[in-house]
Structures are given as structure tokens and as C-alpha cells.
């Protein structure tokens, strides 16, 4: 197995009882940052824990702009290396994305026994651990390959630097030859994965189109990772979706039917969680999954009410929604985990966001009010119809019961008379039978 292959497969198959690595975190405080550095590092520590390592130390630096060679200053890079040695660390994790040259220079400074990765690589590693469906695994592999392609030169630099002798041909050592082989390998894999994902995306699109044609009202759950989307889906639909108190516990979208109190069926889709500094490669790779959001009639933007950084988390989610052209969709803020707030904080939150919904997926508090809100939104475009359906069209009566809101129903000599509210997708089916119409 080449060095490239060992890196690309890291995290894909976790080994039971494997020793947890020891990590040093590095954060940089830069002007204009929307997140407090301490909060960002705290989240990075949670990401490291989710990936299976323990944080043994952390260090920060205030910089106007990243150092082009080592991201942090040269002196700070030496300090990080000493910190890693002092704590017997296996891993140094930077809170910001490193360029390939910065990563290579930092690895030289740290020494050969210490890996240097950035937040992007860490998130990719977590996604690799948690992806379960074929599409999810392919999406992660695509993002991993696209991330690693420009970094291959640094990975083979140690071989190129060990060339012996001179003369003709000495400019193309083992490292350079293997580098070109691996580049071709990665490009070939990227092409192959994209081809497979395109096929799966077409299958998903057909399934999605069938839901669209059904005329069902579609709700999508979006939000910061660990906001409780899966827990709410489980509470509403008994979906039994994995719901752990960990970042990115679930990646694969799940769609379930849900019956509103009025009897109308809708669909609710759980989607992958977002995070600040979410790698662009992941957004692109998960495009077909995120299309579940762009095709929704209503987006429930789930927010962890107990988080001190909930406003920054809302902004991070809004940023990603903008990247996938979903910023204009009808959506409502849903503050979850309200059971963890004291009365004072809960009252302040409601005063600050009077149009939001407030729930606890864990206890069920507020879920009924949320369902009522969904029902009102779903009915907002309904058309009031009074129809007389011939007994020969029992299929329409069934559709009315399954897809519309029945206000009254009587059986007359000429057929079934129904007064109902019908959504735009179904009103056209019933207009020819309007009572008293031509």
C-alpha cells in the first residue's frame, strides 16, 4: 500500500480497541472573525474527540494574516513542535485550512512522527467514520480525493529528497515518479466516483420527483450539527434514526411520511448537519443530498437553544443555505433543547425570536405547537372547494382523504359531496366536480 493509499483510507474502517491518538490544537485569532477563538477551539476539541483522539494541549496566536510558509509565525511553529514533543502527541490539528505547502512545511518542523492536519481534513475523517450508505461513502471519498490531490507532492517529498548521486535522470527520482503515478490514480478515482455519484443522483432525483408529483407538502430539517434534527424526526415519525450527542452522528438523509392532525400526509426529511468552516469540497460532494433541502416547501432551521454560540451557528447555516441557493425558501427557526434552559434564558430567547418555534425533541415539549405551525403553513395555499364526486370516481374520494383536508362529507344520490381544502397540486383534479359548476 502506498503512502497515498494509507492516508486516503484512514478513518474508513475504525479498528476496535485502537489506541486513541494524542492531539495538540492550534488556533489563530484573526481580525473580523465571527467566532470567539475560545469557542472555535472548544468545537475543534469536540471534533477531535468525535474522530477518536484526545486533546492534550492547545495554543493560540493573534495574527493579522496567515504566514504563507507555516500559517502561524515561525517562532510559534517551533513552539508547537516543542509542545507536541513535550506531550508525546501524535497529531497537531490547525483550526483553519492549510495550504499544501504550509502543511508540508509544518510537517517538517514537527518531525516525522507527528501528523499535521487542518479542520477540513478532520471533518473529512469524521465523515468517513460515519458515512453508512453507498452514496454517503462515495461522497466522502470524492471530497477526500479532491482534498488530497494538491497535497500529494508534500507526501512524497521525503522520497524525492533521498535521491542518491547526480547526472542525467537524477531530476526524476522515486518520489517524483510515484507522485505522477498517484496523481493519475487520484484523478482516475475522482472521475470514477463522480460517474457513480451521477448515477446515484439520477436515482435519487427520480425518487424525489415521484414525491414532488405526489403533491405532498415537503418539509426539510436543516441546521448546525448536533442541533437535534434526527431526534425531532424520531419524535415525530418514530423513524428510529441514529441520534447521538456527537457532531455529525448521521450523514445520510432520511425521508419519512408524517400525518398532520387534519389527516393530510406530508414528508419530513432529515439532512446532514452543517458546521462553521464547512469544507467547500464537502458541500459539492454532498450536493445531491443537499438537494433534499432545495426541493422542500418548508425548511425547519433547527437550532441548539442551549449553545452559547447559537447565533453564530445560525449564521453558519444561513451561509451554507446561500451556497446551495436555498436562502429564499420558506423557513422557520426551531429552537430545540429548550428543556435545558432556565426560565430567565427561555423568556429572553422567546423575546428575541418571537416568530420562532421552541421545542424539546427529548421531552416532546412544544412539538405539538410546531406541528400546528407546519399544518398552517401547509394549508396556506389551499383552495376551498365544494365538490360532488360521482360514485364511479372512488379514486378521487381516496385522494381527497389522503391528500386534502376534509371539512365535511355527505353521501347524496348523485355521488359523494365533499367540502375540503385542497393544495395547489390537487385542486385541479377536483375543479371539474365543483358543486353547482358547469
Secondary structure as a PSIPRED ss2 file (coil, helix, strand):
# PSIPRED VFORMAT (PSIPRED V4.0)

   1 X C   1.000  0.000  0.000
   2 X C   1.000  0.000  0.000
   3 X H   0.000  1.000  0.000
   4 X H   0.000  1.000  0.000
   5 X H   0.000  1.000  0.000
   6 X H   0.000  1.000  0.000
   7 X H   0.000  1.000  0.000
   8 X H   0.000  1.000  0.000
   9 X C   1.000  0.000  0.000
  10 X C   1.000  0.000  0.000
  11 X C   1.000  0.000  0.000
  12 X C   1.000  0.000  0.000
  13 X C   1.000  0.000  0.000
  14 X C   1.000  0.000  0.000
  15 X C   1.000  0.000  0.000
  16 X C   1.000  0.000  0.000
  17 X C   1.000  0.000  0.000
  18 X C   1.000  0.000  0.000
  19 X C   1.000  0.000  0.000
  20 X C   1.000  0.000  0.000
  21 X E   0.000  0.000  1.000
  22 X E   0.000  0.000  1.000
  23 X E   0.000  0.000  1.000
  24 X E   0.000  0.000  1.000
  25 X E   0.000  0.000  1.000
  26 X E   0.000  0.000  1.000
  27 X E   0.000  0.000  1.000
  28 X E   0.000  0.000  1.000
  29 X E   0.000  0.000  1.000
  30 X C   1.000  0.000  0.000
  31 X C   1.000  0.000  0.000
  32 X C   1.000  0.000  0.000
  33 X C   1.000  0.000  0.000
  34 X C   1.000  0.000  0.000
  35 X C   1.000  0.000  0.000
  36 X C   1.000  0.000  0.000
  37 X H   0.000  1.000  0.000
  38 X H   0.000  1.000  0.000
  39 X H   0.000  1.000  0.000
  40 X H   0.000  1.000  0.000
  41 X H   0.000  1.000  0.000
  42 X H   0.000  1.000  0.000
  43 X H   0.000  1.000  0.000
  44 X H   0.000  1.000  0.000
  45 X H   0.000  1.000  0.000
  46 X H   0.000  1.000  0.000
  47 X H   0.000  1.000  0.000
  48 X H   0.000  1.000  0.000
  49 X H   0.000  1.000  0.000
  50 X H   0.000  1.000  0.000
  51 X H   0.000  1.000  0.000
  52 X C   1.000  0.000  0.000
  53 X E   0.000  0.000  1.000
  54 X E   0.000  0.000  1.000
  55 X E   0.000  0.000  1.000
  56 X E   0.000  0.000  1.000
  57 X E   0.000  0.000  1.000
  58 X E   0.000  0.000  1.000
  59 X E   0.000  0.000  1.000
  60 X E   0.000  0.000  1.000
  61 X E   0.000  0.000  1.000
  62 X E   0.000  0.000  1.000
  63 X C   1.000  0.000  0.000
  64 X C   1.000  0.000  0.000
  65 X C   1.000  0.000  0.000
  66 X C   1.000  0.000  0.000
  67 X E   0.000  0.000  1.000
  68 X C   1.000  0.000  0.000
  69 X C   1.000  0.000  0.000
  70 X C   1.000  0.000  0.000
  71 X E   0.000  0.000  1.000
  72 X C   1.000  0.000  0.000
  73 X C   1.000  0.000  0.000
  74 X H   0.000  1.000  0.000
  75 X H   0.000  1.000  0.000
  76 X H   0.000  1.000  0.000
  77 X H   0.000  1.000  0.000
  78 X H   0.000  1.000  0.000
  79 X H   0.000  1.000  0.000
  80 X H   0.000  1.000  0.000
  81 X H   0.000  1.000  0.000
  82 X H   0.000  1.000  0.000
  83 X H   0.000  1.000  0.000
  84 X H   0.000  1.000  0.000
  85 X H   0.000  1.000  0.000
  86 X H   0.000  1.000  0.000
  87 X C   1.000  0.000  0.000
  88 X C   1.000  0.000  0.000
  89 X C   1.000  0.000  0.000
  90 X C   1.000  0.000  0.000
  91 X E   0.000  0.000  1.000
  92 X E   0.000  0.000  1.000
  93 X E   0.000  0.000  1.000
  94 X E   0.000  0.000  1.000
  95 X C   1.000  0.000  0.000
  96 X C   1.000  0.000  0.000
  97 X C   1.000  0.000  0.000
  98 X C   1.000  0.000  0.000
  99 X C   1.000  0.000  0.000
 100 X H   0.000  1.000  0.000
 101 X H   0.000  1.000  0.000
 102 X H   0.000  1.000  0.000
 103 X H   0.000  1.000  0.000
 104 X H   0.000  1.000  0.000
 105 X H   0.000  1.000  0.000
 106 X H   0.000  1.000  0.000
 107 X H   0.000  1.000  0.000
 108 X H   0.000  1.000  0.000
 109 X H   0.000  1.000  0.000
 110 X H   0.000  1.000  0.000
 111 X C   1.000  0.000  0.000
 112 X C   1.000  0.000  0.000
 113 X C   1.000  0.000  0.000
 114 X C   1.000  0.000  0.000
 115 X E   0.000  0.000  1.000
 116 X E   0.000  0.000  1.000
 117 X E   0.000  0.000  1.000
 118 X E   0.000  0.000  1.000
 119 X H   0.000  1.000  0.000
 120 X H   0.000  1.000  0.000
 121 X H   0.000  1.000  0.000
 122 X H   0.000  1.000  0.000
 123 X H   0.000  1.000  0.000
 124 X H   0.000  1.000  0.000
 125 X H   0.000  1.000  0.000
 126 X H   0.000  1.000  0.000
 127 X H   0.000  1.000  0.000
 128 X H   0.000  1.000  0.000
 129 X H   0.000  1.000  0.000
 130 X H   0.000  1.000  0.000
 131 X C   1.000  0.000  0.000
 132 X C   1.000  0.000  0.000
 133 X C   1.000  0.000  0.000
 134 X H   0.000  1.000  0.000
 135 X H   0.000  1.000  0.000
 136 X H   0.000  1.000  0.000
 137 X H   0.000  1.000  0.000
 138 X H   0.000  1.000  0.000
 139 X H   0.000  1.000  0.000
 140 X H   0.000  1.000  0.000
 141 X H   0.000  1.000  0.000
 142 X H   0.000  1.000  0.000
 143 X H   0.000  1.000  0.000
 144 X H   0.000  1.000  0.000
 145 X H   0.000  1.000  0.000
 146 X H   0.000  1.000  0.000
 147 X H   0.000  1.000  0.000
 148 X H   0.000  1.000  0.000
 149 X H   0.000  1.000  0.000
 150 X C   1.000  0.000  0.000
 151 X C   1.000  0.000  0.000
 152 X H   0.000  1.000  0.000
 153 X H   0.000  1.000  0.000
 154 X H   0.000  1.000  0.000
 155 X H   0.000  1.000  0.000
 156 X C   1.000  0.000  0.000
 157 X H   0.000  1.000  0.000
 158 X H   0.000  1.000  0.000
 159 X H   0.000  1.000  0.000
 160 X H   0.000  1.000  0.000
 161 X C   1.000  0.000  0.000
 162 X C   1.000  0.000  0.000
 163 X C   1.000  0.000  0.000
 164 X C   1.000  0.000  0.000
 165 X C   1.000  0.000  0.000
 166 X C   1.000  0.000  0.000
 167 X C   1.000  0.000  0.000
 168 X C   1.000  0.000  0.000
 169 X C   1.000  0.000  0.000
 170 X C   1.000  0.000  0.000
 171 X C   1.000  0.000  0.000
 172 X C   1.000  0.000  0.000
 173 X C   1.000  0.000  0.000
 174 X H   0.000  1.000  0.000
 175 X H   0.000  1.000  0.000
 176 X H   0.000  1.000  0.000
 177 X H   0.000  1.000  0.000
 178 X H   0.000  1.000  0.000
 179 X H   0.000  1.000  0.000
 180 X H   0.000  1.000  0.000
 181 X H   0.000  1.000  0.000
 182 X H   0.000  1.000  0.000
 183 X H   0.000  1.000  0.000
 184 X H   0.000  1.000  0.000
 185 X H   0.000  1.000  0.000
 186 X H   0.000  1.000  0.000
 187 X H   0.000  1.000  0.000
 188 X H   0.000  1.000  0.000
 189 X H   0.000  1.000  0.000
 190 X H   0.000  1.000  0.000
 191 X H   0.000  1.000  0.000
 192 X H   0.000  1.000  0.000
 193 X H   0.000  1.000  0.000
 194 X H   0.000  1.000  0.000
 195 X H   0.000  1.000  0.000
 196 X H   0.000  1.000  0.000
 197 X H   0.000  1.000  0.000
 198 X H   0.000  1.000  0.000
 199 X H   0.000  1.000  0.000
 200 X H   0.000  1.000  0.000
 201 X H   0.000  1.000  0.000
 202 X H   0.000  1.000  0.000
 203 X H   0.000  1.000  0.000
 204 X H   0.000  1.000  0.000
 205 X H   0.000  1.000  0.000
 206 X H   0.000  1.000  0.000
 207 X H   0.000  1.000  0.000
 208 X H   0.000  1.000  0.000
 209 X H   0.000  1.000  0.000
 210 X H   0.000  1.000  0.000
 211 X H   0.000  1.000  0.000
 212 X H   0.000  1.000  0.000
 213 X H   0.000  1.000  0.000
 214 X C   1.000  0.000  0.000
 215 X C   1.000  0.000  0.000
 216 X C   1.000  0.000  0.000
 217 X E   0.000  0.000  1.000
 218 X E   0.000  0.000  1.000
 219 X E   0.000  0.000  1.000
 220 X E   0.000  0.000  1.000
 221 X E   0.000  0.000  1.000
 222 X E   0.000  0.000  1.000
 223 X E   0.000  0.000  1.000
 224 X E   0.000  0.000  1.000
 225 X C   1.000  0.000  0.000
 226 X C   1.000  0.000  0.000
 227 X C   1.000  0.000  0.000
 228 X C   1.000  0.000  0.000
 229 X H   0.000  1.000  0.000
 230 X H   0.000  1.000  0.000
 231 X H   0.000  1.000  0.000
 232 X H   0.000  1.000  0.000
 233 X H   0.000  1.000  0.000
 234 X H   0.000  1.000  0.000
 235 X H   0.000  1.000  0.000
 236 X H   0.000  1.000  0.000
 237 X H   0.000  1.000  0.000
 238 X C   1.000  0.000  0.000
 239 X C   1.000  0.000  0.000
 240 X C   1.000  0.000  0.000
 241 X C   1.000  0.000  0.000
 242 X C   1.000  0.000  0.000
 243 X C   1.000  0.000  0.000
 244 X C   1.000  0.000  0.000
 245 X C   1.000  0.000  0.000
 246 X C   1.000  0.000  0.000
 247 X C   1.000  0.000  0.000
 248 X C   1.000  0.000  0.000
 249 X C   1.000  0.000  0.000
 250 X C   1.000  0.000  0.000
 251 X C   1.000  0.000  0.000
 252 X C   1.000  0.000  0.000
 253 X C   1.000  0.000  0.000
 254 X E   0.000  0.000  1.000
 255 X E   0.000  0.000  1.000
 256 X E   0.000  0.000  1.000
 257 X E   0.000  0.000  1.000
 258 X E   0.000  0.000  1.000
 259 X E   0.000  0.000  1.000
 260 X C   1.000  0.000  0.000
 261 X C   1.000  0.000  0.000
 262 X C   1.000  0.000  0.000
 263 X C   1.000  0.000  0.000
 264 X C   1.000  0.000  0.000
 265 X E   0.000  0.000  1.000
 266 X E   0.000  0.000  1.000
 267 X E   0.000  0.000  1.000
 268 X E   0.000  0.000  1.000
 269 X E   0.000  0.000  1.000
 270 X E   0.000  0.000  1.000
 271 X C   1.000  0.000  0.000
 272 X C   1.000  0.000  0.000
 273 X C   1.000  0.000  0.000
 274 X E   0.000  0.000  1.000
 275 X C   1.000  0.000  0.000
 276 X C   1.000  0.000  0.000
 277 X C   1.000  0.000  0.000
 278 X C   1.000  0.000  0.000
 279 X C   1.000  0.000  0.000
 280 X H   0.000  1.000  0.000
 281 X H   0.000  1.000  0.000
 282 X H   0.000  1.000  0.000
 283 X H   0.000  1.000  0.000
 284 X H   0.000  1.000  0.000
 285 X H   0.000  1.000  0.000
 286 X C   1.000  0.000  0.000
 287 X H   0.000  1.000  0.000
 288 X H   0.000  1.000  0.000
 289 X H   0.000  1.000  0.000
 290 X H   0.000  1.000  0.000
 291 X H   0.000  1.000  0.000
 292 X H   0.000  1.000  0.000
 293 X H   0.000  1.000  0.000
 294 X H   0.000  1.000  0.000
 295 X C   1.000  0.000  0.000
 296 X C   1.000  0.000  0.000
 297 X C   1.000  0.000  0.000
 298 X E   0.000  0.000  1.000
 299 X E   0.000  0.000  1.000
 300 X E   0.000  0.000  1.000
 301 X E   0.000  0.000  1.000
 302 X E   0.000  0.000  1.000
 303 X E   0.000  0.000  1.000
 304 X E   0.000  0.000  1.000
 305 X C   1.000  0.000  0.000
 306 X C   1.000  0.000  0.000
 307 X C   1.000  0.000  0.000
 308 X C   1.000  0.000  0.000
 309 X C   1.000  0.000  0.000
 310 X H   0.000  1.000  0.000
 311 X H   0.000  1.000  0.000
 312 X H   0.000  1.000  0.000
 313 X H   0.000  1.000  0.000
 314 X H   0.000  1.000  0.000
 315 X H   0.000  1.000  0.000
 316 X H   0.000  1.000  0.000
 317 X H   0.000  1.000  0.000
 318 X H   0.000  1.000  0.000
 319 X H   0.000  1.000  0.000
 320 X H   0.000  1.000  0.000
 321 X H   0.000  1.000  0.000
 322 X H   0.000  1.000  0.000
 323 X H   0.000  1.000  0.000
 324 X C   1.000  0.000  0.000
 325 X C   1.000  0.000  0.000
 326 X C   1.000  0.000  0.000
 327 X C   1.000  0.000  0.000
 328 X C   1.000  0.000  0.000
 329 X C   1.000  0.000  0.000
 330 X C   1.000  0.000  0.000
 331 X E   0.000  0.000  1.000
 332 X E   0.000  0.000  1.000
 333 X E   0.000  0.000  1.000
 334 X E   0.000  0.000  1.000
 335 X E   0.000  0.000  1.000
 336 X E   0.000  0.000  1.000
 337 X C   1.000  0.000  0.000
 338 X H   0.000  1.000  0.000
 339 X H   0.000  1.000  0.000
 340 X H   0.000  1.000  0.000
 341 X C   1.000  0.000  0.000
 342 X C   1.000  0.000  0.000
 343 X H   0.000  1.000  0.000
 344 X H   0.000  1.000  0.000
 345 X H   0.000  1.000  0.000
 346 X H   0.000  1.000  0.000
 347 X H   0.000  1.000  0.000
 348 X H   0.000  1.000  0.000
 349 X H   0.000  1.000  0.000
 350 X H   0.000  1.000  0.000
 351 X H   0.000  1.000  0.000
 352 X H   0.000  1.000  0.000
 353 X C   1.000  0.000  0.000
 354 X C   1.000  0.000  0.000
 355 X C   1.000  0.000  0.000
 356 X C   1.000  0.000  0.000
 357 X E   0.000  0.000  1.000
 358 X E   0.000  0.000  1.000
 359 X C   1.000  0.000  0.000
 360 X C   1.000  0.000  0.000
 361 X C   1.000  0.000  0.000
 362 X C   1.000  0.000  0.000
 363 X C   1.000  0.000  0.000
 364 X C   1.000  0.000  0.000
 365 X C   1.000  0.000  0.000
 366 X C   1.000  0.000  0.000
 367 X H   0.000  1.000  0.000
 368 X H   0.000  1.000  0.000
 369 X H   0.000  1.000  0.000
 370 X H   0.000  1.000  0.000
 371 X H   0.000  1.000  0.000
 372 X H   0.000  1.000  0.000
 373 X H   0.000  1.000  0.000
 374 X H   0.000  1.000  0.000
 375 X H   0.000  1.000  0.000
 376 X H   0.000  1.000  0.000
 377 X H   0.000  1.000  0.000
 378 X H   0.000  1.000  0.000
 379 X H   0.000  1.000  0.000
 380 X C   1.000  0.000  0.000
 381 X C   1.000  0.000  0.000
 382 X C   1.000  0.000  0.000
 383 X E   0.000  0.000  1.000
 384 X E   0.000  0.000  1.000
 385 X E   0.000  0.000  1.000
 386 X E   0.000  0.000  1.000
 387 X E   0.000  0.000  1.000
 388 X E   0.000  0.000  1.000
 389 X E   0.000  0.000  1.000
 390 X C   1.000  0.000  0.000
 391 X C   1.000  0.000  0.000
 392 X C   1.000  0.000  0.000
 393 X C   1.000  0.000  0.000
 394 X H   0.000  1.000  0.000
 395 X H   0.000  1.000  0.000
 396 X H   0.000  1.000  0.000
 397 X H   0.000  1.000  0.000
 398 X H   0.000  1.000  0.000
 399 X H   0.000  1.000  0.000
 400 X H   0.000  1.000  0.000
 401 X H   0.000  1.000  0.000
 402 X H   0.000  1.000  0.000
 403 X H   0.000  1.000  0.000
 404 X C   1.000  0.000  0.000
 405 X E   0.000  0.000  1.000
 406 X E   0.000  0.000  1.000
 407 X E   0.000  0.000  1.000
 408 X E   0.000  0.000  1.000
 409 X E   0.000  0.000  1.000
 410 X E   0.000  0.000  1.000
 411 X E   0.000  0.000  1.000
 412 X C   1.000  0.000  0.000
 413 X C   1.000  0.000  0.000
 414 X C   1.000  0.000  0.000
 415 X C   1.000  0.000  0.000
 416 X E   0.000  0.000  1.000
 417 X E   0.000  0.000  1.000
 418 X E   0.000  0.000  1.000
 419 X E   0.000  0.000  1.000
 420 X E   0.000  0.000  1.000
 421 X E   0.000  0.000  1.000
 422 X E   0.000  0.000  1.000
 423 X C   1.000  0.000  0.000
 424 X H   0.000  1.000  0.000
 425 X H   0.000  1.000  0.000
 426 X H   0.000  1.000  0.000
 427 X H   0.000  1.000  0.000
 428 X H   0.000  1.000  0.000
 429 X H   0.000  1.000  0.000
 430 X H   0.000  1.000  0.000
 431 X H   0.000  1.000  0.000
 432 X C   1.000  0.000  0.000
 433 X C   1.000  0.000  0.000
 434 X E   0.000  0.000  1.000
 435 X C   1.000  0.000  0.000
 436 X C   1.000  0.000  0.000
 437 X C   1.000  0.000  0.000
 438 X C   1.000  0.000  0.000
